[in-house]
Amino acid sequence: MLINEVEHIVGLSKKSIRYYEENGLLAPKRNRENDYRIYNEKDIQKLKIIKFLRELNVPIRELKQLENRELTLQECMADRIKKIEKEEENYLKIKTMCSSIITSADTYETIEIEEYFKTMNVLNKEGFTMRDIKTSKTKKIVGAIISSLLFGIFFLFLIGMITYFQCTESENIPWLIYAFLMLILGVPLFGIIVNLISRMKEINGGEEDEASKY
């Protein structure tokens, strides 16, 4: 099957699937006639395993070690448990701070922030945060829509202006040239729509900019 079908079955973006291929975690065969990637059931199964382990926050480095049999699945899961226990400790620290604030007489203006601030800084340096990462995703979606709209409006304006003068002026350009101009301006407009759809898929379901995380 082709990558479009795999994307639908596994729930990963094309970018994510190709990223795993680039890292040696997947090696689909190629169609000799058109060089398209051809995925079989074994590839699908491996992608499901990769997706599951990534949901457990197993880093790419460890996935490579699993692939090369430098690490067992049991060792990998034991490491996950250690990290989960560490997360539990961090949440307990947060809970303790919140409880301390509740039982204190502090207000927003008078809170003794220094000790809490130091504790939170230590947690942040260890990579712990309670901020909602969905906010970042929302910003990316809004940014993609706004930029696409701006470019789209620009090309629609050009198309509208040319069409207006073509239909209202007595001395208009030949219709063949007009059609050619519409085609030239319509292609990038179509490209903007396709790119926006692709970008939305990456943001919502893929692991965009995966390499920057490891």
C-alpha positions as a printed NumPy array, in Angstrom:
array([[  0.   ,   0.   ,   0.   ],
       [  1.014,   3.631,  -0.528],
       [  1.886,   6.197,   2.129],
       [ -1.563,   7.865,   1.928],
       [ -3.21 ,   4.619,   3.036],
       [ -0.617,   4.093,   5.779],
       [ -1.189,   7.637,   7.038],
       [ -4.911,   6.861,   7.418],
       [ -4.474,   3.406,   9.005],
       [ -1.767,   4.275,  11.546],
       [ -2.714,   7.895,  12.26 ],
       [  0.709,   9.372,  11.541],
       [  1.544,  12.166,   9.116],
       [  3.66 ,  11.544,   6.026],
       [  6.342,  13.724,   7.571],
       [  6.485,  11.534,  10.683],
       [  6.597,   8.313,   8.663],
       [  9.429,   9.625,   6.49 ],
       [ 11.239,  10.888,   9.566],
       [ 11.227,   7.38 ,  11.026],
       [ 12.501,   6.04 ,   7.706],
       [ 15.342,   8.571,   7.685],
       [ 16.317,   7.366,  11.151],
       [ 16.506,   3.749,  10.042],
       [ 13.418,   2.582,  11.935],
       [ 11.55 ,   1.625,   8.777],
       [ 12.671,   0.464,   5.331],
       [  9.734,   0.025,   2.921],
       [ 10.339,  -1.411,  -0.524],
       [ 10.241,   0.791,  -3.628],
       [  8.195,   0.38 ,  -6.774],
       [ 10.762,  -0.056,  -9.56 ],
       [  8.573,   1.725, -12.094],
       [  7.855,   4.984, -10.212],
       [ 10.073,   4.711,  -7.085],
       [  7.027,   5.057,  -4.808],
       [  7.327,   3.562,  -1.333],
       [  5.324,   0.354,  -0.959],
       [  4.35 ,  -0.576,   2.596],
       [  3.392,  -4.084,   3.684],
       [  1.691,  -5.418,   6.825],
       [  5.051,  -5.759,   8.587],
       [  5.729,  -2.05 ,   8.008],
       [  2.258,  -1.178,   9.344],
       [  2.853,  -3.286,  12.45 ],
       [  6.212,  -1.62 ,  13.077],
       [  4.716,   1.855,  12.69 ],
       [  2.009,   0.975,  15.204],
       [  4.709,  -0.13 ,  17.659],
       [  6.702,   3.051,  17.047],
       [  3.626,   5.228,  17.535],
       [  2.713,   3.41 ,  20.753],
       [  6.226,   3.783,  22.187],
       [  6.36 ,   7.444,  21.165],
       [  3.077,   7.962,  23.053],
       [  4.971,   6.583,  26.062],
       [  7.581,   9.273,  25.326],
       [ 10.268,   6.789,  24.314],
       [ 12.904,   8.919,  22.525],
       [ 14.121,   8.213,  19.002],
       [ 17.536,   7.315,  20.401],
       [ 16.018,   4.424,  22.374],
       [ 13.883,   3.334,  19.419],
       [ 17.086,   3.002,  17.4  ],
       [ 18.646,   0.965,  20.195],
       [ 15.589,  -1.308,  20.221],
       [ 15.797,  -1.678,  16.447],
       [ 19.51 ,  -2.563,  16.636],
       [ 18.911,  -4.874,  19.627],
       [ 21.176,  -2.78 ,  21.804],
       [ 18.273,  -2.378,  24.258],
       [ 15.522,  -4.795,  25.278],
       [ 11.877,  -3.796,  25.493],
       [ 11.932,  -4.696,  29.192],
       [ 14.866,  -2.35 ,  29.825],
       [ 13.083,   0.366,  27.866],
       [  9.902,  -0.044,  29.931],
       [ 11.898,  -0.067,  33.18 ],
       [ 13.352,   3.285,  32.141],
       [  9.828,   4.567,  31.437],
       [  8.759,   3.552,  34.949],
       [ 11.681,   5.465,  36.463],
       [ 10.705,   8.574,  34.516],
       [  7.031,   8.18 ,  35.46 ],
       [  8.006,   7.86 ,  39.126],
       [ 10.089,  11.02 ,  38.744],
       [  7.086,  12.781,  37.226],
       [  4.973,  11.621,  40.155],
       [  7.55 ,  13.109,  42.548],
       [  7.45 ,  16.389,  40.641],
       [  3.641,  16.514,  40.741],
       [  3.773,  15.787,  44.473],
       [  6.099,  18.781,  44.925],
       [  3.655,  20.941,  42.967],
       [  0.75 ,  19.625,  45.018],
       [  2.626,  20.382,  48.232],
       [  3.312,  23.958,  47.114],
       [ -0.339,  24.489,  46.182],
       [ -1.478,  23.089,  49.549],
       [  0.992,  25.344,  51.346],
       [ -0.4  ,  28.394,  49.569],
       [ -3.982,  27.362,  50.413],
       [ -3.216,  27.038,  54.122],
       [ -1.224,  30.271,  54.239],
       [ -2.637,  33.759,  54.559],
       [ -0.885,  34.841,  51.351],
       [ -2.677,  36.773,  48.647],
       [ -1.711,  37.471,  45.056],
       [  0.046,  40.646,  46.191],
       [  1.717,  39.286,  49.346],
       [  2.734,  35.716,  48.426],
       [  6.259,  34.81 ,  49.556],
       [  7.363,  33.812,  46.105],
       [ 11.121,  33.252,  46.436],
       [ 11.039,  29.662,  47.748],
       [  8.292,  28.605,  45.345],
       [ 10.137,  30.309,  42.491],
       [ 13.375,  28.423,  43.256],
       [ 11.566,  25.082,  43.407],
       [  9.771,  25.706,  40.12 ],
       [ 13.009,  26.768,  38.432],
       [ 14.65 ,  23.501,  39.472],
       [ 11.71 ,  21.545,  38.042],
       [ 11.83 ,  23.547,  34.804],
       [ 15.553,  22.841,  34.4  ],
       [ 14.757,  19.145,  34.736],
       [ 12.287,  19.51 ,  31.865],
       [  9.09 ,  19.482,  33.921],
       [  6.263,  21.895,  33.115],
       [  2.519,  22.015,  33.75 ],
       [  1.826,  24.427,  30.923],
       [ -0.613,  23.164,  28.318],
       [  1.252,  22.355,  25.099],
       [ -2.081,  22.587,  23.232],
       [ -1.738,  26.347,  23.498],
       [  1.377,  26.147,  21.343],
       [ -0.488,  23.957,  18.854],
       [ -3.335,  26.479,  18.697],
       [ -0.878,  29.293,  17.976],
       [  0.637,  27.276,  15.127],
       [ -2.799,  26.603,  13.644],
       [ -3.822,  30.265,  13.872],
       [ -0.49 ,  31.356,  12.381],
       [ -0.842,  28.938,   9.454],
       [ -4.416,  30.117,   8.736],
       [ -3.544,  33.819,   8.92 ],
       [ -0.501,  33.529,   6.648],
       [ -2.484,  31.455,   4.134],
       [ -5.347,  33.966,   4.19 ],
       [ -3.003,  36.888,   3.565],
       [ -1.392,  35.25 ,   0.556],
       [ -4.749,  33.943,  -0.651],
       [ -6.367,  37.393,  -0.46 ],
       [ -3.445,  38.876,  -2.399],
       [ -3.868,  36.451,  -5.294],
       [ -7.661,  36.747,  -5.215],
       [ -7.278,  40.54 ,  -5.393],
       [ -5.078,  40.232,  -8.49 ],
       [ -7.499,  37.814, -10.127],
       [-10.454,  40.083,  -9.289],
       [ -8.761,  43.223, -10.631],
       [ -7.709,  41.607, -13.902],
       [-11.179,  40.087, -14.36 ],
       [-12.88 ,  43.42 , -13.593],
       [-10.894,  45.344, -16.198],
       [-11.22 ,  42.496, -18.675],
       [-15.011,  42.603, -18.442],
       [-15.518,  46.383, -18.191],
       [-12.869,  47.967, -20.411],
       [-13.487,  48.355, -24.122],
       [ -9.875,  47.526, -24.967],
       [ -9.322,  44.249, -23.186],
       [ -6.533,  41.727, -23.593],
       [ -7.079,  38.64 , -25.769],
       [ -9.09 ,  36.007, -23.945],
       [ -6.367,  33.412, -24.459],
       [ -3.877,  35.621, -22.613],
       [ -6.487,  36.306, -19.934],
       [ -7.011,  32.567, -19.438],
       [ -3.236,  32.088, -19.241],
       [ -2.961,  34.791, -16.545],
       [ -5.785,  33.183, -14.569],
       [ -3.952,  29.868, -14.735],
       [ -0.686,  31.437, -13.547],
       [ -2.437,  33.117, -10.606],
       [ -4.661,  30.127,  -9.855],
       [ -1.797,  27.642,  -9.413],
       [ -0.204,  29.366,  -6.386],
       [ -3.686,  29.944,  -4.935],
       [ -4.384,  26.218,  -5.172],
       [ -0.933,  25.543,  -3.719],
       [ -1.732,  27.739,  -0.699],
       [ -4.877,  25.697,   0.016],
       [ -3.066,  22.36 ,  -0.341],
       [ -0.187,  23.562,   1.841],
       [ -2.601,  24.774,   4.545],
       [ -4.404,  21.417,   4.627],
       [ -1.069,  19.58 ,   4.837],
       [  0.183,  21.895,   7.587],
       [ -3.005,  21.413,   9.632],
       [ -2.583,  17.636,   9.409],
       [  1.023,  17.881,  10.583],
       [  0.13 ,  20.1  ,  13.54 ],
       [ -2.86 ,  18.015,  14.652],
       [ -1.627,  14.49 ,  14.043],
       [  2.032,  14.481,  13.214],
       [  5.333,  15.013,  14.953],
       [  6.29 ,  18.196,  13.145],
       [  9.884,  19.369,  13.572],
       [ 10.709,  16.017,  15.184],
       [ 14.435,  16.401,  14.716],
       [ 14.515,  19.555,  16.827],
       [ 13.266,  17.597,  19.853],
       [ 16.2  ,  15.19 ,  20.086]])
